[in-house]
């Protein structure tokens, strides 16, 4: 019982880390977008920038689901 509780604690800690790691890049991009000026203009105003942003979002979503699958351990 004690070992099972410890394993569940470790797993829940990993799940919390995953959620934090997912939220931080979104916050960083939002901060950069709100800073004003042309800081993010190169990324969103060109076709190449749109392609890079789309690929980055797909990789980000894929990494999130992979992380969820890896942290989903049944005890």
PDB file of N, CA, C and O in Angstrom:
ATOM      1  N   UNK A   1       0.824  -1.198   0.000  1.00  0.00           N
ATOM      2  CA  UNK A   1       0.000   0.000   0.000  1.00  0.00           C
ATOM      3  C   UNK A   1       0.866   1.258   0.000  1.00  0.00           C
ATOM      4  O   UNK A   1       0.583   2.223  -0.710  1.00  0.00           O
ATOM      5  N   UNK A   2       1.912   1.230   0.800  1.00  0.00           N
ATOM      6  CA  UNK A   2       2.782   2.403   0.902  1.00  0.00           C
ATOM      7  C   UNK A   2       3.523   2.661  -0.404  1.00  0.00           C
ATOM      8  O   UNK A   2       3.681   3.810  -0.818  1.00  0.00           O
ATOM      9  N   UNK A   3       3.972   1.599  -1.045  1.00  0.00           N
ATOM     10  CA  UNK A   3       4.683   1.740  -2.317  1.00  0.00           C
ATOM     11  C   UNK A   3       3.725   2.240  -3.397  1.00  0.00           C
ATOM     12  O   UNK A   3       4.093   3.073  -4.226  1.00  0.00           O
ATOM     13  N   UNK A   4       2.497   1.727  -3.382  1.00  0.00           N
ATOM     14  CA  UNK A   4       1.489   2.170  -4.350  1.00  0.00           C
ATOM     15  C   UNK A   4       1.186   3.658  -4.189  1.00  0.00           C
ATOM     16  O   UNK A   4       1.041   4.371  -5.183  1.00  0.00           O
ATOM     17  N   UNK A   5       1.088   4.131  -2.953  1.00  0.00           N
ATOM     18  CA  UNK A   5       0.835   5.552  -2.704  1.00  0.00           C
ATOM     19  C   UNK A   5       2.003   6.402  -3.179  1.00  0.00           C
ATOM     20  O   UNK A   5       1.808   7.493  -3.715  1.00  0.00           O
ATOM     21  N   UNK A   6       3.219   5.902  -2.979  1.00  0.00           N
ATOM     22  CA  UNK A   6       4.399   6.651  -3.430  1.00  0.00           C
ATOM     23  C   UNK A   6       4.452   6.724  -4.949  1.00  0.00           C
ATOM     24  O   UNK A   6       4.806   7.763  -5.506  1.00  0.00           O
ATOM     25  N   UNK A   7       4.110   5.649  -5.618  1.00  0.00           N
ATOM     26  CA  UNK A   7       4.095   5.641  -7.089  1.00  0.00           C
ATOM     27  C   UNK A   7       3.041   6.617  -7.606  1.00  0.00           C
ATOM     28  O   UNK A   7       3.295   7.353  -8.560  1.00  0.00           O
ATOM     29  N   UNK A   8       1.866   6.628  -6.987  1.00  0.00           N
ATOM     30  CA  UNK A   8       0.815   7.566  -7.403  1.00  0.00           C
ATOM     31  C   UNK A   8       1.243   9.017  -7.197  1.00  0.00           C
ATOM     32  O   UNK A   8       0.901   9.886  -7.999  1.00  0.00           O
ATOM     33  N   UNK A   9       1.991   9.279  -6.124  1.00  0.00           N
ATOM     34  CA  UNK A   9       2.499  10.627  -5.877  1.00  0.00           C
ATOM     35  C   UNK A   9       3.485  11.048  -6.955  1.00  0.00           C
ATOM     36  O   UNK A   9       3.433  12.177  -7.443  1.00  0.00           O
ATOM     37  N   UNK A  10       4.374  10.152  -7.323  1.00  0.00           N
ATOM     38  CA  UNK A  10       5.358  10.455  -8.371  1.00  0.00           C
ATOM     39  C   UNK A  10       4.662  10.694  -9.703  1.00  0.00           C
ATOM     40  O   UNK A  10       5.026  11.610 -10.440  1.00  0.00           O
ATOM     41  N   UNK A  11       3.666   9.879 -10.013  1.00  0.00           N
ATOM     42  CA  UNK A  11       2.936  10.024 -11.276  1.00  0.00           C
ATOM     43  C   UNK A  11       2.173  11.347 -11.313  1.00  0.00           C
ATOM     44  O   UNK A  11       2.160  12.026 -12.339  1.00  0.00           O
ATOM     45  N   UNK A  12       1.540  11.714 -10.206  1.00  0.00           N
ATOM     46  CA  UNK A  12       0.804  12.978 -10.193  1.00  0.00           C
ATOM     47  C   UNK A  12       1.760  14.164 -10.291  1.00  0.00           C
ATOM     48  O   UNK A  12       1.412  15.187 -10.882  1.00  0.00           O
ATOM     49  N   UNK A  13       2.948  14.044  -9.726  1.00  0.00           N
ATOM     50  CA  UNK A  13       3.954  15.094  -9.872  1.00  0.00           C
ATOM     51  C   UNK A  13       4.383  15.251 -11.320  1.00  0.00           C
ATOM     52  O   UNK A  13       4.556  16.372 -11.798  1.00  0.00           O
ATOM     53  N   UNK A  14       4.556  14.136 -12.023  1.00  0.00           N
ATOM     54  CA  UNK A  14       4.921  14.188 -13.443  1.00  0.00           C
ATOM     55  C   UNK A  14       3.805  14.817 -14.272  1.00  0.00           C
ATOM     56  O   UNK A  14       4.074  15.558 -15.217  1.00  0.00           O
ATOM     57  N   UNK A  15       2.564  14.525 -13.926  1.00  0.00           N
ATOM     58  CA  UNK A  15       1.430  15.113 -14.650  1.00  0.00           C
ATOM     59  C   UNK A  15       1.381  16.629 -14.433  1.00  0.00           C
ATOM     60  O   UNK A  15       1.089  17.380 -15.364  1.00  0.00           O
ATOM     61  N   UNK A  16       1.661  17.073 -13.220  1.00  0.00           N
ATOM     62  CA  UNK A  16       1.698  18.510 -12.953  1.00  0.00           C
ATOM     63  C   UNK A  16       2.831  19.193 -13.713  1.00  0.00           C
ATOM     64  O   UNK A  16       2.656  20.297 -14.230  1.00  0.00           O
ATOM     65  N   UNK A  17       3.991  18.542 -13.783  1.00  0.00           N
ATOM     66  CA  UNK A  17       5.108  19.091 -14.546  1.00  0.00           C
ATOM     67  C   UNK A  17       4.738  19.221 -16.023  1.00  0.00           C
ATOM     68  O   UNK A  17       5.081  20.213 -16.667  1.00  0.00           O
ATOM     69  N   UNK A  18       4.040  18.222 -16.554  1.00  0.00           N
ATOM     70  CA  UNK A  18       3.614  18.273 -17.952  1.00  0.00           C
ATOM     71  C   UNK A  18       2.689  19.457 -18.198  1.00  0.00           C
ATOM     72  O   UNK A  18       2.828  20.156 -19.201  1.00  0.00           O
ATOM     73  N   UNK A  19       1.752  19.684 -17.291  1.00  0.00           N
ATOM     74  CA  UNK A  19       0.828  20.807 -17.451  1.00  0.00           C
ATOM     75  C   UNK A  19       1.561  22.144 -17.400  1.00  0.00           C
ATOM     76  O   UNK A  19       1.234  23.057 -18.158  1.00  0.00           O
ATOM     77  N   UNK A  20       2.536  22.264 -16.525  1.00  0.00           N
ATOM     78  CA  UNK A  20       3.317  23.501 -16.439  1.00  0.00           C
ATOM     79  C   UNK A  20       4.137  23.700 -17.696  1.00  0.00           C
ATOM     80  O   UNK A  20       4.213  24.811 -18.223  1.00  0.00           O
ATOM     81  N   UNK A  21       4.747  22.638 -18.179  1.00  0.00           N
ATOM     82  CA  UNK A  21       5.569  22.737 -19.388  1.00  0.00           C
ATOM     83  C   UNK A  21       4.718  23.105 -20.600  1.00  0.00           C
ATOM     84  O   UNK A  21       5.209  23.758 -21.520  1.00  0.00           O
ATOM     85  N   UNK A  22       3.454  22.699 -20.613  1.00  0.00           N
ATOM     86  CA  UNK A  22       2.562  23.033 -21.717  1.00  0.00           C
ATOM     87  C   UNK A  22       2.133  24.494 -21.657  1.00  0.00           C
ATOM     88  O   UNK A  22       2.021  25.144 -22.697  1.00  0.00           O
ATOM     89  N   UNK A  23       1.894  25.015 -20.472  1.00  0.00           N
ATOM     90  CA  UNK A  23       1.361  26.368 -20.325  1.00  0.00           C
ATOM     91  C   UNK A  23       2.430  27.444 -20.550  1.00  0.00           C
ATOM     92  O   UNK A  23       2.124  28.499 -21.106  1.00  0.00           O
ATOM     93  N   UNK A  24       3.656  27.203 -20.136  1.00  0.00           N
ATOM     94  CA  UNK A  24       4.699  28.232 -20.197  1.00  0.00           C
ATOM     95  C   UNK A  24       4.969  28.736 -21.620  1.00  0.00           C
ATOM     96  O   UNK A  24       5.053  29.951 -21.796  1.00  0.00           O
ATOM     97  N   UNK A  25       5.110  27.884 -22.647  1.00  0.00           N
ATOM     98  CA  UNK A  25       5.334  28.435 -23.993  1.00  0.00           C
ATOM     99  C   UNK A  25       4.174  29.298 -24.496  1.00  0.00           C
ATOM    100  O   UNK A  25       4.393  30.290 -25.192  1.00  0.00           O
ATOM    101  N   UNK A  26       2.950  28.925 -24.148  1.00  0.00           N
ATOM    102  CA  UNK A  26       1.790  29.720 -24.564  1.00  0.00           C
ATOM    103  C   UNK A  26       1.846  31.099 -23.916  1.00  0.00           C
ATOM    104  O   UNK A  26       1.572  32.107 -24.568  1.00  0.00           O
ATOM    105  N   UNK A  27       2.198  31.142 -22.643  1.00  0.00           N
ATOM    106  CA  UNK A  27       2.327  32.423 -21.949  1.00  0.00           C
ATOM    107  C   UNK A  27       3.448  33.263 -22.552  1.00  0.00           C
ATOM    108  O   UNK A  27       3.297  34.473 -22.724  1.00  0.00           O
ATOM    109  N   UNK A  28       4.569  32.624 -22.871  1.00  0.00           N
ATOM    110  CA  UNK A  28       5.704  33.358 -23.454  1.00  0.00           C
ATOM    111  C   UNK A  28       5.328  33.985 -24.795  1.00  0.00           C
ATOM    112  O   UNK A  28       5.661  35.141 -25.055  1.00  0.00           O
ATOM    113  N   UNK A  29       4.639  33.229 -25.644  1.00  0.00           N
ATOM    114  CA  UNK A  29       4.228  33.763 -26.947  1.00  0.00           C
ATOM    115  C   UNK A  29       3.222  34.890 -26.759  1.00  0.00           C
ATOM    116  O   UNK A  29       3.272  35.894 -27.470  1.00  0.00           O
ATOM    117  N   UNK A  30       2.309  34.730 -25.807  1.00  0.00           N
ATOM    118  CA  UNK A  30       1.332  35.793 -25.541  1.00  0.00           C
ATOM    119  C   UNK A  30       2.025  37.058 -25.054  1.00  0.00           C
ATOM    120  O   UNK A  30       1.672  38.157 -25.482  1.00  0.00           O
ATOM    121  N   UNK A  31       2.990  36.923 -24.180  1.00  0.00           N
ATOM    122  CA  UNK A  31       3.730  38.093 -23.691  1.00  0.00           C
ATOM    123  C   UNK A  31       4.469  38.771 -24.836  1.00  0.00           C
ATOM    124  O   UNK A  31       4.457  39.998 -24.944  1.00  0.00           O
ATOM    125  N   UNK A  32       5.109  37.984 -25.685  1.00  0.00           N
ATOM    126  CA  UNK A  32       5.829  38.562 -26.817  1.00  0.00           C
ATOM    127  C   UNK A  32       4.869  39.258 -27.772  1.00  0.00           C
ATOM    128  O   UNK A  32       5.215  40.287 -28.353  1.00  0.00           O
ATOM    129  N   UNK A  33       3.672  38.715 -27.941  1.00  0.00           N
ATOM    130  CA  UNK A  33       2.678  39.325 -28.817  1.00  0.00           C
ATOM    131  C   UNK A  33       2.140  40.634 -28.267  1.00  0.00           C
ATOM    132  O   UNK A  33       1.856  41.560 -29.026  1.00  0.00           O
ATOM    133  N   UNK A  34       1.998  40.717 -26.949  1.00  0.00           N
ATOM    134  CA  UNK A  34       1.458  41.925 -26.329  1.00  0.00           C
ATOM    135  C   UNK A  34       2.511  43.006 -26.088  1.00  0.00           C
ATOM    136  O   UNK A  34       2.166  44.131 -25.726  1.00  0.00           O
ATOM    137  N   UNK A  35       3.781  42.680 -26.283  1.00  0.00           N
ATOM    138  CA  UNK A  35       4.825  43.666 -26.035  1.00  0.00           C
ATOM    139  C   UNK A  35       4.789  44.791 -27.059  1.00  0.00           C
ATOM    140  O   UNK A  35       5.432  45.825 -26.876  1.00  0.00           O
ATOM    141  N   UNK A  36       4.053  44.593 -28.114  1.00  0.00           N
ATOM    142  CA  UNK A  36       3.898  45.648 -29.109  1.00  0.00           C
ATOM    143  C   UNK A  36       5.032  45.657 -30.115  1.00  0.00           C
ATOM    144  O   UNK A  36       5.962  44.852 -30.053  1.00  0.00           O
ATOM    145  N   UNK A  37       4.925  46.568 -31.017  1.00  0.00           N
ATOM    146  CA  UNK A  37       5.948  46.665 -32.046  1.00  0.00           C
ATOM    147  C   UNK A  37       5.868  45.526 -33.040  1.00  0.00           C
ATOM    148  O   UNK A  37       4.834  44.873 -33.186  1.00  0.00           O
ATOM    149  N   UNK A  38       6.950  45.309 -33.702  1.00  0.00           N
ATOM    150  CA  UNK A  38       7.009  44.271 -34.735  1.00  0.00           C
ATOM    151  C   UNK A  38       7.745  43.028 -34.250  1.00  0.00           C
ATOM    152  O   UNK A  38       8.409  42.345 -35.029  1.00  0.00           O
ATOM    153  N   UNK A  39       7.623  42.745 -32.977  1.00  0.00           N
ATOM    154  CA  UNK A  39       8.340  41.612 -32.409  1.00  0.00           C
ATOM    155  C   UNK A  39       7.897  40.291 -33.026  1.00  0.00           C
ATOM    156  O   UNK A  39       8.732  39.433 -33.308  1.00  0.00           O
ATOM    157  N   UNK A  40       6.599  40.117 -33.238  1.00  0.00           N
ATOM    158  CA  UNK A  40       6.074  38.871 -33.800  1.00  0.00           C
ATOM    159  C   UNK A  40       5.597  39.042 -35.246  1.00  0.00           C
ATOM    160  O   UNK A  40       5.044  38.107 -35.824  1.00  0.00           O
ATOM    161  N   UNK A  41       5.802  40.204 -35.824  1.00  0.00           N
ATOM    162  CA  UNK A  41       5.293  40.468 -37.172  1.00  0.00           C
ATOM    163  C   UNK A  41       5.928  39.547 -38.209  1.00  0.00           C
ATOM    164  O   UNK A  41       5.244  39.098 -39.128  1.00  0.00           O
ATOM    165  N   UNK A  42       7.199  39.263 -38.083  1.00  0.00           N
ATOM    166  CA  UNK A  42       7.870  38.392 -39.042  1.00  0.00           C
ATOM    167  C   UNK A  42       7.330  36.981 -39.040  1.00  0.00           C
ATOM    168  O   UNK A  42       7.401  36.276 -40.046  1.00  0.00           O
ATOM    169  N   UNK A  43       6.800  36.579 -37.928  1.00  0.00           N
ATOM    170  CA  UNK A  43       6.267  35.222 -37.836  1.00  0.00           C
ATOM    171  C   UNK A  43       4.879  35.103 -38.448  1.00  0.00           C
ATOM    172  O   UNK A  43       4.552  34.077 -39.044  1.00  0.00           O
ATOM    173  N   UNK A  44       4.067  36.133 -38.308  1.00  0.00           N
ATOM    174  CA  UNK A  44       2.677  36.022 -38.738  1.00  0.00           C
ATOM    175  C   UNK A  44       2.360  36.762 -40.034  1.00  0.00           C
ATOM    176  O   UNK A  44       1.279  36.565 -40.588  1.00  0.00           O
ATOM    177  N   UNK A  45       3.251  37.597 -40.533  1.00  0.00           N
ATOM    178  CA  UNK A  45       2.959  38.374 -41.733  1.00  0.00           C
ATOM    179  C   UNK A  45       3.448  37.726 -43.023  1.00  0.00           C
ATOM    180  O   UNK A  45       3.050  38.150 -44.108  1.00  0.00           O
ATOM    181  N   UNK A  46       4.282  36.731 -42.932  1.00  0.00           N
ATOM    182  CA  UNK A  46       4.814  36.094 -44.139  1.00  0.00           C
ATOM    183  C   UNK A  46       4.271  34.673 -44.263  1.00  0.00           C
ATOM    184  O   UNK A  46       3.839  34.066 -43.284  1.00  0.00           O
ATOM    185  N   UNK A  47       4.305  34.161 -45.488  1.00  0.00           N
ATOM    186  CA  UNK A  47       3.828  32.793 -45.721  1.00  0.00           C
ATOM    187  C   UNK A  47       4.751  31.794 -45.042  1.00  0.00           C
ATOM    188  O   UNK A  47       4.286  30.819 -44.452  1.00  0.00           O
ATOM    189  N   UNK A  48       6.058  32.029 -45.120  1.00  0.00           N
ATOM    190  CA  UNK A  48       7.013  31.140 -44.446  1.00  0.00           C
ATOM    191  C   UNK A  48       6.812  31.137 -42.949  1.00  0.00           C
ATOM    192  O   UNK A  48       6.919  30.093 -42.307  1.00  0.00           O
ATOM    193  N   UNK A  49       6.522  32.302 -42.385  1.00  0.00           N
ATOM    194  CA  UNK A  49       6.258  32.392 -40.956  1.00  0.00           C
ATOM    195  C   UNK A  49       5.012  31.628 -40.554  1.00  0.00           C
ATOM    196  O   UNK A  49       4.979  30.982 -39.506  1.00  0.00           O
ATOM    197  N   UNK A  50       3.989  31.704 -41.389  1.00  0.00           N
ATOM    198  CA  UNK A  50       2.751  30.958 -41.117  1.00  0.00           C
ATOM    199  C   UNK A  50       2.987  29.453 -41.166  1.00  0.00           C
ATOM    200  O   UNK A  50       2.438  28.702 -40.360  1.00  0.00           O
ATOM    201  N   UNK A  51       3.808  29.022 -42.119  1.00  0.00           N
ATOM    202  CA  UNK A  51       4.120  27.593 -42.225  1.00  0.00           C
ATOM    203  C   UNK A  51       4.894  27.127 -40.996  1.00  0.00           C
ATOM    204  O   UNK A  51       4.594  26.079 -40.425  1.00  0.00           O
ATOM    205  N   UNK A  52       5.885  27.908 -40.597  1.00  0.00           N
ATOM    206  CA  UNK A  52       6.676  27.556 -39.417  1.00  0.00           C
ATOM    207  C   UNK A  52       5.800  27.544 -38.167  1.00  0.00           C
ATOM    208  O   UNK A  52       5.932  26.648 -37.332  1.00  0.00           O
ATOM    209  N   UNK A  53       4.911  28.520 -38.026  1.00  0.00           N
ATOM    210  CA  UNK A  53       4.025  28.565 -36.867  1.00  0.00           C
ATOM    211  C   UNK A  53       3.087  27.365 -36.847  1.00  0.00           C
ATOM    212  O   UNK A  53       2.845  26.791 -35.785  1.00  0.00           O
ATOM    213  N   UNK A  54       2.555  26.977 -38.002  1.00  0.00           N
ATOM    214  CA  UNK A  54       1.656  25.824 -38.077  1.00  0.00           C
ATOM    215  C   UNK A  54       2.380  24.536 -37.717  1.00  0.00           C
ATOM    216  O   UNK A  54       1.859  23.721 -36.956  1.00  0.00           O
ATOM    217  N   UNK A  55       3.576  24.352 -38.259  1.00  0.00           N
ATOM    218  CA  UNK A  55       4.361  23.153 -37.938  1.00  0.00           C
ATOM    219  C   UNK A  55       4.708  23.128 -36.455  1.00  0.00           C
ATOM    220  O   UNK A  55       4.661  22.073 -35.822  1.00  0.00           O
ATOM    221  N   UNK A  56       5.053  24.276 -35.905  1.00  0.00           N
ATOM    222  CA  UNK A  56       5.397  24.352 -34.481  1.00  0.00           C
ATOM    223  C   UNK A  56       4.202  23.991 -33.607  1.00  0.00           C
ATOM    224  O   UNK A  56       4.350  23.280 -32.613  1.00  0.00           O
ATOM    225  N   UNK A  57       3.034  24.471 -33.968  1.00  0.00           N
ATOM    226  CA  UNK A  57       1.826  24.144 -33.200  1.00  0.00           C
ATOM    227  C   UNK A  57       1.523  22.653 -33.281  1.00  0.00           C
ATOM    228  O   UNK A  57       1.148  22.042 -32.281  1.00  0.00           O
ATOM    229  N   UNK A  58       1.681  22.064 -34.464  1.00  0.00           N
ATOM    230  CA  UNK A  58       1.436  20.623 -34.605  1.00  0.00           C
ATOM    231  C   UNK A  58       2.421  19.812 -33.766  1.00  0.00           C
ATOM    232  O   UNK A  58       2.029  18.833 -33.132  1.00  0.00           O
ATOM    233  N   UNK A  59       3.684  20.205 -33.755  1.00  0.00           N
ATOM    234  CA  UNK A  59       4.681  19.517 -32.940  1.00  0.00           C
ATOM    235  C   UNK A  59       4.351  19.684 -31.458  1.00  0.00           C
ATOM    236  O   UNK A  59       4.470  18.738 -30.679  1.00  0.00           O
ATOM    237  N   UNK A  60       3.941  20.881 -31.079  1.00  0.00           N
ATOM    238  CA  UNK A  60       3.590  21.170 -29.693  1.00  0.00           C
ATOM    239  C   UNK A  60       2.423  20.307 -29.235  1.00  0.00           C
ATOM    240  O   UNK A  60       2.470  19.735 -28.146  1.00  0.00           O
ATOM    241  N   UNK A  61       1.380  20.205 -30.049  1.00  0.00           N
ATOM    242  CA  UNK A  61       0.206  19.388 -29.708  1.00  0.00           C
ATOM    243  C   UNK A  61       0.591  17.908 -29.665  1.00  0.00           C
ATOM    244  O   UNK A  61       0.164  17.178 -28.771  1.00  0.00           O
ATOM    245  N   UNK A  62       1.393  17.472 -30.625  1.00  0.00           N
ATOM    246  CA  UNK A  62       1.848  16.077 -30.623  1.00  0.00           C
ATOM    247  C   UNK A  62       2.674  15.742 -29.392  1.00  0.00           C
ATOM    248  O   UNK A  62       2.523  14.667 -28.812  1.00  0.00           O
ATOM    249  N   UNK A  63       3.548  16.659 -28.992  1.00  0.00           N
ATOM    250  CA  UNK A  63       4.354  16.434 -27.791  1.00  0.00           C
ATOM    251  C   UNK A  63       3.482  16.381 -26.543  1.00  0.00           C
ATOM    252  O   UNK A  63       3.749  15.603 -25.627  1.00  0.00           O
ATOM    253  N   UNK A  64       2.438  17.209 -26.507  1.00  0.00           N
ATOM    254  CA  UNK A  64       1.521  17.185 -25.361  1.00  0.00           C
ATOM    255  C   UNK A  64       0.835  15.822 -25.248  1.00  0.00           C
ATOM    256  O   UNK A  64       0.803  15.227 -24.170  1.00  0.00           O
ATOM    257  N   UNK A  65       0.290  15.333 -26.356  1.00  0.00           N
ATOM    258  CA  UNK A  65      -0.401  14.044 -26.298  1.00  0.00           C
ATOM    259  C   UNK A  65       0.568  12.896 -26.019  1.00  0.00           C
ATOM    260  O   UNK A  65       0.203  11.938 -25.338  1.00  0.00           O
ATOM    261  N   UNK A  66       1.774  12.976 -26.524  1.00  0.00           N
ATOM    262  CA  UNK A  66       2.775  11.963 -26.221  1.00  0.00           C
ATOM    263  C   UNK A  66       3.127  11.994 -24.737  1.00  0.00           C
ATOM    264  O   UNK A  66       3.262  10.944 -24.110  1.00  0.00           O
ATOM    265  N   UNK A  67       3.276  13.184 -24.176  1.00  0.00           N
ATOM    266  CA  UNK A  67       3.551  13.317 -22.756  1.00  0.00           C
ATOM    267  C   UNK A  67       2.421  12.789 -21.899  1.00  0.00           C
ATOM    268  O   UNK A  67       2.661  12.135 -20.884  1.00  0.00           O
ATOM    269  N   UNK A  68       1.169  13.070 -22.304  1.00  0.00           N
ATOM    270  CA  UNK A  68       0.024  12.532 -21.567  1.00  0.00           C
ATOM    271  C   UNK A  68       0.007  11.008 -21.613  1.00  0.00           C
ATOM    272  O   UNK A  68      -0.296  10.349 -20.618  1.00  0.00           O
ATOM    273  N   UNK A  69       0.336  10.458 -22.782  1.00  0.00           N
ATOM    274  CA  UNK A  69       0.350   9.010 -22.912  1.00  0.00           C
ATOM    275  C   UNK A  69       1.468   8.388 -22.063  1.00  0.00           C
ATOM    276  O   UNK A  69       1.290   7.321 -21.475  1.00  0.00           O
ATOM    277  N   UNK A  70       2.610   9.061 -22.007  1.00  0.00           N
ATOM    278  CA  UNK A  70       3.728   8.549 -21.222  1.00  0.00           C
ATOM    279  C   UNK A  70       3.479   8.654 -19.729  1.00  0.00           C
ATOM    280  O   UNK A  70       3.952   7.816 -18.962  1.00  0.00           O
ATOM    281  N   UNK A  71       2.738   9.678 -19.306  1.00  0.00           N
ATOM    282  CA  UNK A  71       2.488   9.851 -17.876  1.00  0.00           C
ATOM    283  C   UNK A  71       1.238   9.122 -17.403  1.00  0.00           C
ATOM    284  O   UNK A  71       0.927   9.143 -16.212  1.00  0.00           O
ATOM    285  N   UNK A  72       0.529   8.488 -18.302  1.00  0.00           N
ATOM    286  CA  UNK A  72      -0.671   7.730 -17.938  1.00  0.00           C
ATOM    287  C   UNK A  72      -0.276   6.293 -17.560  1.00  0.00           C
ATOM    288  O   UNK A  72      -0.303   5.386 -18.392  1.00  0.00           O
ATOM    289  N   UNK A  73       0.085   6.116 -16.307  1.00  0.00           N
ATOM    290  CA  UNK A  73       0.517   4.812 -15.810  1.00  0.00           C
ATOM    291  C   UNK A  73      -0.515   4.341 -14.785  1.00  0.00           C
ATOM    292  O   UNK A  73      -0.815   5.036 -13.814  1.00  0.00           O
ATOM    293  N   UNK A  74      -1.045   3.152 -15.024  1.00  0.00           N
ATOM    294  CA  UNK A  74      -2.019   2.582 -14.085  1.00  0.00           C
ATOM    295  C   UNK A  74      -1.290   1.772 -13.029  1.00  0.00           C
ATOM    296  O   UNK A  74      -0.399   0.976 -13.328  1.00  0.00           O
ATOM    297  N   UNK A  75      -1.691   1.996 -11.787  1.00  0.00           N
ATOM    298  CA  UNK A  75      -1.063   1.258 -10.672  1.00  0.00           C
ATOM    299  C   UNK A  75      -2.075   0.319 -10.081  1.00  0.00           C
ATOM    300  O   UNK A  75      -1.768  -0.402  -9.132  1.00  0.00           O
TER     301      UNK A  75
END
